[in-house]
Amino acid sequence: MAEAFPTVSGDHHLQEASVEICATVPTGLEVIASEEIQQIFAPILSIKSFKIQQGKVFFNLPFTQVNKLKTIRSVENLYAIVAHLPAYCSTKEDTFAKFLTLPSELNWSSSLECWKTLYQAENKIITPLSNEMRDNLGKHDSEILKFRMSCHRAGSKSQHPFGSPDIERLFGGACQDYFGWNVNLKHFDVEIFVWIFENQNVMVGITLTKDSLAIRNIVKFGPTTLRPCICYCLSRTVSIKLGEVVIDPMCGSGSIPIEAAIAWPNAFYLGADSFLQAPFNTAENIHYVNTNRAKGVIPVDSLVWDATCLPLRTSSVDVILTDLPYGRRMGTKHHNWKLYPDLLSEFGRVCKPSTSRAALLTQDSKCIVNVLKSNPFWKKSHVFWLNHGGLRSAIYVLIRTAFML
């Protein structure tokens, strides 16, 4: 088992009982996720507390802070790490033999205590069952955990002399023998997750999110609805401030303004689209969010408009957040060479000189880079590259110049 992360100077709180957390994020957005997590858990965690891998952020968290994990918005899934293990054995038979004995060799206590605390499952037994309880399972049914096993392997299939179902079957059976838990693939309490990486190292963890955090707030989907975790990261890049006017001029189902309004409710948001059904989809999603909120309503309105001819006054907008057409499922790359210049010019007209910002997500980087070279309204601040549905996309963070019409 790998050593725990070293205690970072200034992170004295981590001397408390803690658990290692793995947060999965869209590849490329790890730094943004780390900044959000650090902000939530400051001063307990410093920015040096994080270890970043492709699509993953690792950090140690005291048990007293576990419930705050529910407030993280930039990640897809959360796991409590049981162990990091070196490469498995070279042959299939030796590997299977190793996984059969592995459960009794691991220290499960911190990860299972984390799960128990997060789900307030005080009546559940997270230690291996005694022989007496195994002989009288019916009497203790409400206390015995139901679990399932999942395995994910990275790299080509030829890299591993076995399949994921083999590990799920063998290691799952070994865990059942060790703990005495019941298997239930649909209605489970705990999911044990195994990663096998390209370098053949192994990581074992407990899933802390039964449903992906990337699925929330949206009940009415469009053809290009953006995942909420990406919407949050997109919004976070522009530092939305009190009282600002924020628009998504091509909002589709409204996932971007809805996610931004939940995180920064003290601004005003407009979501609009030229597709006539879009504002109705957005309004339905807004209603769903408001119905399920504990307090207040989110400040979002939905409209119909043409993004190249906005019905807004010059210099009236503070922030623009949008997912531009890639030329894949929506529009064409040929059309983008006319659309992008028109959009950026119109965005420049309605935004305030020198202070307004924009965060634009697109896969058509060639087009937007060329447009920015000749557009006087915008200068590039940052670019965050990310894997979006298998496409190498980018968030372009732009600053409005002082140029006036």
C-alpha positions as CSV (number, residue, x, y, z in Angstrom):
1,M,0.0,0.0,0.0
2,A,1.4,3.4,-1.0
3,E,2.3,5.9,1.7
4,A,-0.1,8.6,2.5
5,F,0.6,12.1,1.1
6,P,3.1,13.9,3.3
7,T,1.7,16.5,5.6
8,V,2.1,19.9,3.9
9,S,3.4,22.8,6.0
10,G,0.4,24.8,7.1
11,D,-2.0,21.8,6.9
12,H,-1.8,21.0,10.6
13,H,-5.5,19.9,10.6
14,L,-4.6,16.9,8.6
15,Q,-3.0,15.3,11.7
16,E,-6.6,14.4,12.6
17,A,-8.1,11.1,11.5
18,S,-8.5,11.5,7.8
19,V,-9.3,9.8,4.6
20,E,-7.9,10.1,1.1
21,I,-10.4,11.3,-1.4
22,C,-10.3,10.9,-5.2
23,A,-12.5,13.3,-7.2
24,T,-12.9,12.6,-10.9
25,V,-13.3,15.6,-13.3
26,P,-13.4,16.1,-17.0
27,T,-9.8,15.8,-18.2
28,G,-8.2,19.3,-18.4
29,L,-10.3,20.9,-15.6
30,E,-8.3,19.4,-12.7
31,V,-6.8,22.8,-11.7
32,I,-10.2,24.5,-11.6
33,A,-11.6,21.7,-9.5
34,S,-8.6,21.9,-7.1
35,E,-9.2,25.6,-6.6
36,E,-12.9,25.0,-5.8
37,I,-12.1,22.2,-3.3
38,Q,-9.4,24.3,-1.7
39,Q,-11.8,27.2,-1.3
40,I,-14.5,25.0,0.3
41,F,-12.1,23.4,2.8
42,A,-9.8,26.4,3.5
43,P,-7.8,26.8,5.7
44,I,-7.7,23.0,6.3
45,L,-6.4,22.4,2.8
46,S,-3.8,24.5,1.0
47,I,-3.4,24.4,-2.8
48,K,-0.3,22.2,-2.1
49,S,-2.5,19.5,-0.6
50,F,-3.6,18.2,-4.0
51,K,-2.2,15.6,-6.2
52,I,-3.4,15.8,-9.8
53,Q,-3.5,13.0,-12.3
54,Q,-5.3,12.9,-15.7
55,G,-9.0,13.4,-14.8
56,K,-8.5,12.9,-11.1
57,V,-7.7,15.1,-8.1
58,F,-6.5,13.5,-4.8
59,F,-6.5,15.1,-1.4
60,N,-6.6,14.0,2.3
61,L,-9.6,15.2,4.3
62,P,-10.3,15.0,8.1
63,F,-13.4,13.1,9.0
64,T,-14.9,16.2,10.6
65,Q,-15.2,17.8,7.1
66,V,-16.6,14.8,5.2
67,N,-20.2,16.2,5.0
68,K,-18.8,19.2,3.0
69,L,-18.0,16.9,0.1
70,K,-21.7,17.2,-0.9
71,T,-21.1,20.9,-1.8
72,I,-18.4,20.3,-4.5
73,R,-19.8,21.3,-7.9
74,S,-16.9,20.9,-10.3
75,V,-16.4,17.1,-10.0
76,E,-18.2,14.1,-11.5
77,N,-17.7,11.4,-8.9
78,L,-16.1,11.1,-5.4
79,Y,-14.3,8.1,-4.0
80,A,-12.7,7.2,-0.6
81,I,-9.4,5.5,-1.4
82,V,-8.7,2.2,0.3
83,A,-5.3,1.5,-1.2
84,H,-2.8,2.3,-4.0
85,L,-1.1,-1.0,-5.1
86,P,1.9,-1.8,-7.3
87,A,1.5,-3.6,-10.6
88,Y,-0.4,-6.9,-10.5
89,C,1.3,-10.2,-11.2
90,S,2.5,-10.9,-14.7
91,T,0.4,-14.0,-15.4
92,K,-3.4,-14.3,-15.3
93,E,-3.4,-17.1,-12.8
94,D,-1.1,-15.2,-10.3
95,T,-3.2,-12.1,-10.7
96,F,-6.4,-13.9,-9.9
97,A,-4.8,-15.6,-6.9
98,K,-3.6,-12.1,-5.6
99,F,-7.1,-10.6,-5.9
100,L,-8.6,-13.6,-4.1
101,T,-6.5,-12.9,-1.0
102,L,-6.4,-9.1,-1.3
103,P,-9.5,-8.1,0.8
104,S,-8.0,-9.4,4.1
105,E,-4.7,-7.5,3.4
106,L,-6.3,-4.0,3.0
107,N,-7.2,-1.5,5.6
108,W,-10.8,-0.6,4.8
109,S,-11.7,1.3,8.0
110,S,-11.1,4.9,7.0
111,S,-12.9,4.7,3.6
112,L,-15.9,2.8,5.0
113,E,-16.1,5.3,8.0
114,C,-16.1,8.1,5.4
115,W,-19.0,6.4,3.6
116,K,-20.9,5.8,6.8
117,T,-20.5,9.4,7.9
118,L,-21.5,10.9,4.5
119,Y,-24.7,8.7,4.3
120,Q,-25.4,8.8,8.0
121,A,-25.7,5.0,8.0
122,E,-25.2,4.5,11.7
123,N,-27.1,1.3,11.8
124,K,-24.9,-0.4,9.2
125,I,-22.1,-2.8,10.1
126,I,-19.0,-1.9,8.2
127,T,-16.6,-4.5,9.8
128,P,-16.4,-8.2,8.8
129,L,-19.4,-10.0,10.2
130,S,-18.9,-12.4,13.1
131,N,-19.6,-16.1,12.7
132,E,-22.7,-15.8,14.8
133,M,-24.1,-13.0,12.5
134,R,-23.3,-15.0,9.4
135,D,-25.3,-17.9,10.8
136,N,-28.3,-15.7,11.5
137,L,-28.3,-13.3,8.5
138,G,-32.1,-13.0,8.6
139,K,-32.1,-11.5,12.1
140,H,-29.6,-8.7,11.1
141,D,-30.8,-8.0,7.5
142,S,-31.3,-4.2,8.1
143,E,-27.7,-3.9,9.5
144,I,-25.9,-5.9,6.8
145,L,-24.6,-3.9,3.9
146,K,-25.5,-4.7,0.3
147,F,-22.7,-4.1,-2.2
148,R,-21.6,-4.3,-5.7
149,M,-18.2,-4.5,-7.4
150,S,-17.1,-2.4,-10.4
151,C,-13.8,-2.5,-12.3
152,H,-12.4,0.0,-14.8
153,R,-9.3,-0.7,-16.8
154,A,-7.4,2.0,-18.7
155,G,-5.5,1.3,-21.9
156,S,-6.0,-1.3,-24.7
157,K,-7.5,-4.6,-23.9
158,S,-4.3,-6.4,-24.9
159,Q,-2.5,-4.8,-22.0
160,H,-4.3,-6.9,-19.5
161,P,-4.5,-10.7,-19.5
162,F,-8.1,-10.6,-18.1
163,G,-11.3,-8.6,-18.5
164,S,-13.1,-6.3,-16.1
165,P,-15.8,-8.9,-15.4
166,D,-13.1,-11.3,-14.3
167,I,-11.9,-8.9,-11.6
168,E,-15.5,-8.0,-10.6
169,R,-16.3,-11.7,-10.1
170,L,-13.2,-12.7,-8.3
171,F,-12.5,-9.7,-6.1
172,G,-16.3,-9.2,-5.5
173,G,-16.6,-12.8,-4.3
174,A,-13.5,-12.5,-2.1
175,C,-14.9,-9.3,-0.6
176,Q,-18.2,-11.1,0.1
177,D,-16.4,-13.9,1.8
178,Y,-14.3,-11.5,3.9
179,F,-17.1,-9.1,5.0
180,G,-20.1,-11.4,4.8
181,W,-22.1,-8.7,2.9
182,N,-24.9,-9.4,0.5
183,V,-24.5,-8.7,-3.3
184,N,-27.1,-6.5,-4.9
185,L,-26.2,-4.9,-8.3
186,K,-29.0,-2.4,-8.4
187,H,-30.1,-1.6,-4.8
188,F,-26.7,-1.5,-3.2
189,D,-25.4,0.5,-0.2
190,V,-21.7,0.4,-1.0
191,E,-19.9,0.2,-4.3
192,I,-16.3,-1.1,-4.3
193,F,-14.4,0.3,-7.2
194,V,-11.2,-1.0,-8.7
195,W,-9.1,0.9,-11.2
196,I,-6.3,-0.8,-13.2
197,F,-4.2,1.8,-15.0
198,E,-2.1,1.6,-18.1
199,N,1.1,1.1,-16.1
200,Q,-0.8,-1.8,-14.4
201,N,-0.9,-0.2,-11.0
202,V,-4.1,-0.8,-9.1
203,M,-6.3,1.5,-7.0
204,V,-9.1,0.3,-4.7
205,G,-11.8,2.7,-3.4
206,I,-15.3,3.1,-2.1
207,T,-17.7,5.1,-4.3
208,L,-19.1,8.1,-2.4
209,T,-21.6,9.2,-5.1
210,K,-24.3,6.8,-6.0
211,D,-25.4,9.0,-8.9
212,S,-22.8,11.0,-10.8
213,L,-22.6,14.7,-9.8
214,A,-22.4,15.4,-13.5
215,I,-26.2,14.6,-13.7
216,R,-28.1,17.2,-11.8
217,N,-30.6,20.1,-12.3
218,I,-31.6,19.2,-15.8
219,V,-34.8,17.3,-16.6
220,K,-35.3,18.6,-20.2
221,F,-32.4,17.9,-22.4
222,G,-31.4,19.3,-25.8
223,P,-29.1,17.9,-28.5
224,T,-26.0,19.5,-27.0
225,T,-26.8,19.9,-23.3
226,L,-23.6,20.6,-21.4
227,R,-22.8,18.6,-18.2
228,P,-23.3,20.7,-15.1
229,C,-19.8,20.1,-13.8
230,I,-18.4,21.6,-17.0
231,C,-20.9,24.5,-16.8
232,Y,-19.7,25.2,-13.2
233,C,-16.0,25.2,-14.3
234,L,-16.8,27.4,-17.3
235,S,-18.5,29.9,-15.0
236,R,-15.8,29.8,-12.4
237,T,-13.2,31.0,-14.9
238,V,-14.7,34.5,-15.1
239,S,-15.2,35.3,-11.3
240,I,-18.9,36.4,-11.4
241,K,-19.4,39.4,-9.0
242,L,-22.4,40.8,-7.0
243,G,-25.0,42.5,-9.2
244,E,-23.5,41.6,-12.6
245,V,-25.5,40.8,-15.7
246,V,-24.6,37.5,-17.1
247,I,-25.9,36.1,-20.4
248,D,-25.7,32.8,-22.3
249,P,-26.8,33.9,-25.8
250,M,-26.9,30.3,-27.1
251,C,-28.2,28.5,-24.0
252,G,-30.0,25.5,-25.4
253,S,-31.6,23.9,-22.3
254,G,-30.1,26.5,-20.0
255,S,-27.6,24.3,-18.2
256,I,-24.9,27.1,-18.1
257,P,-27.0,29.9,-16.6
258,I,-28.8,27.6,-14.2
259,E,-25.5,26.2,-12.8
260,A,-24.0,29.6,-12.6
261,A,-27.0,31.0,-10.8
262,I,-27.0,28.3,-8.2
263,A,-23.3,28.9,-7.4
264,W,-23.4,32.7,-7.6
265,P,-27.0,33.7,-6.9
266,N,-26.3,37.4,-6.4
267,A,-26.0,38.2,-10.1
268,F,-28.7,38.3,-12.8
269,Y,-28.8,35.8,-15.6
270,L,-30.4,35.6,-19.1
271,G,-30.5,32.4,-21.1
272,A,-31.7,32.6,-24.7
273,D,-31.5,30.8,-28.0
274,S,-32.8,31.1,-31.6
275,F,-34.3,27.6,-31.4
276,L,-37.9,28.2,-30.5
277,Q,-38.2,25.2,-28.2
278,A,-35.1,26.2,-26.2
279,P,-36.6,28.8,-23.8
280,F,-39.4,26.3,-22.9
281,N,-36.8,23.7,-22.1
282,T,-34.9,26.3,-20.1
283,A,-38.0,27.4,-18.2
284,E,-38.8,23.8,-17.4
285,N,-35.3,23.2,-16.0
286,I,-35.5,26.4,-14.0
287,H,-38.8,25.4,-12.5
288,Y,-37.4,22.0,-11.6
289,V,-34.4,23.6,-9.8
290,N,-36.6,26.1,-8.0
291,T,-39.1,23.4,-6.9
292,N,-36.2,21.4,-5.3
293,R,-34.4,24.3,-3.7
294,A,-34.5,24.8,0.1
295,K,-34.6,28.6,-0.2
296,G,-35.4,31.2,-2.8
297,V,-35.4,31.0,-6.6
298,I,-32.5,31.3,-9.0
299,P,-32.3,34.6,-10.8
300,V,-32.6,33.3,-14.4
301,D,-34.9,34.4,-17.2
302,S,-35.3,32.6,-20.6
303,L,-35.8,34.3,-24.0
304,V,-35.7,33.8,-27.7
305,W,-33.2,35.8,-29.8
306,D,-30.6,35.7,-32.5
307,A,-27.2,35.7,-30.9
308,T,-25.7,37.7,-33.8
309,C,-28.3,40.5,-33.2
310,L,-28.9,40.8,-29.5
311,P,-31.9,42.9,-28.3
312,L,-29.7,44.5,-25.6
313,R,-28.2,48.0,-25.1
314,T,-24.6,48.7,-25.9
315,S,-22.3,48.2,-22.9
316,S,-25.0,46.6,-20.8
317,V,-23.6,43.1,-20.1
318,D,-20.8,42.1,-17.7
319,V,-20.2,38.5,-18.5
320,I,-20.9,36.1,-21.4
321,L,-20.9,32.4,-20.9
322,T,-21.7,30.1,-23.7
323,D,-21.1,26.8,-25.5
324,L,-20.4,27.7,-29.1
325,P,-21.5,25.4,-32.0
326,Y,-18.6,23.0,-32.7
327,G,-19.7,22.2,-36.2
328,R,-20.4,18.6,-35.2
329,R,-23.9,17.9,-33.8
330,M,-24.8,21.6,-34.3
331,G,-23.9,23.7,-37.3
332,T,-20.9,23.1,-39.6
333,K,-17.3,24.2,-39.4
334,H,-17.7,26.0,-42.7
335,H,-20.5,28.0,-41.2
336,N,-18.4,28.8,-38.1
337,W,-16.1,31.0,-40.2
338,K,-19.1,33.4,-40.7
339,L,-20.8,32.8,-37.4
340,Y,-17.9,33.3,-35.0
341,P,-16.8,36.8,-36.2
342,D,-20.4,37.9,-36.1
343,L,-20.9,36.5,-32.6
344,L,-17.7,38.0,-31.1
345,S,-18.5,41.4,-32.6
346,E,-22.0,41.4,-31.2
347,F,-20.7,40.2,-27.9
348,G,-18.2,43.1,-27.9
349,R,-21.0,45.6,-28.6
350,V,-23.2,44.6,-25.7
351,C,-20.3,44.1,-23.2
352,K,-18.8,46.9,-21.1
353,P,-15.3,48.1,-22.3
354,S,-12.4,47.1,-20.1
355,T,-14.3,45.2,-17.5
356,S,-16.5,42.6,-19.1
357,R,-15.4,39.0,-19.5
358,A,-16.4,36.0,-21.6
359,A,-15.8,32.3,-21.3
360,L,-16.5,30.4,-24.6
361,L,-16.4,26.7,-25.0
362,T,-15.6,25.3,-28.4
363,Q,-13.8,22.5,-30.3
364,D,-13.3,24.7,-33.4
365,S,-10.1,26.3,-32.0
366,K,-8.7,27.1,-35.4
367,C,-11.6,29.3,-36.2
368,I,-11.8,31.2,-32.9
369,V,-8.0,31.8,-32.8
370,N,-8.2,33.3,-36.3
371,V,-11.2,35.4,-35.4
372,L,-9.5,36.8,-32.2
373,K,-6.5,38.0,-34.3
374,S,-8.7,40.5,-36.1
375,N,-11.4,41.3,-33.5
376,P,-10.7,44.5,-31.7
377,F,-13.2,43.9,-28.9
378,W,-11.5,40.9,-27.2
379,K,-8.1,39.7,-25.9
380,K,-7.4,36.2,-24.7
381,S,-6.7,35.8,-21.0
382,H,-6.6,32.0,-20.5
383,V,-7.3,28.8,-22.4
384,F,-8.3,25.6,-20.6
385,W,-8.1,22.5,-22.8
386,L,-10.4,19.7,-21.9
387,N,-11.8,16.3,-23.1
388,H,-15.4,16.9,-23.9
389,G,-17.2,13.8,-25.0
390,G,-14.0,12.5,-26.6
391,L,-13.4,15.8,-28.4
392,R,-10.4,18.0,-27.6
393,S,-12.2,21.2,-26.8
394,A,-11.2,24.4,-25.0
395,I,-12.6,27.1,-22.8
396,Y,-11.4,30.5,-24.1
397,V,-11.5,33.1,-21.3
398,L,-11.6,36.6,-22.9
399,I,-11.3,40.1,-21.5
400,R,-13.2,43.0,-23.2
401,T,-10.7,45.6,-24.5
402,A,-11.2,49.4,-24.1
403,F,-12.2,49.6,-27.8
404,M,-15.4,51.6,-28.4
405,L,-17.7,51.5,-31.3
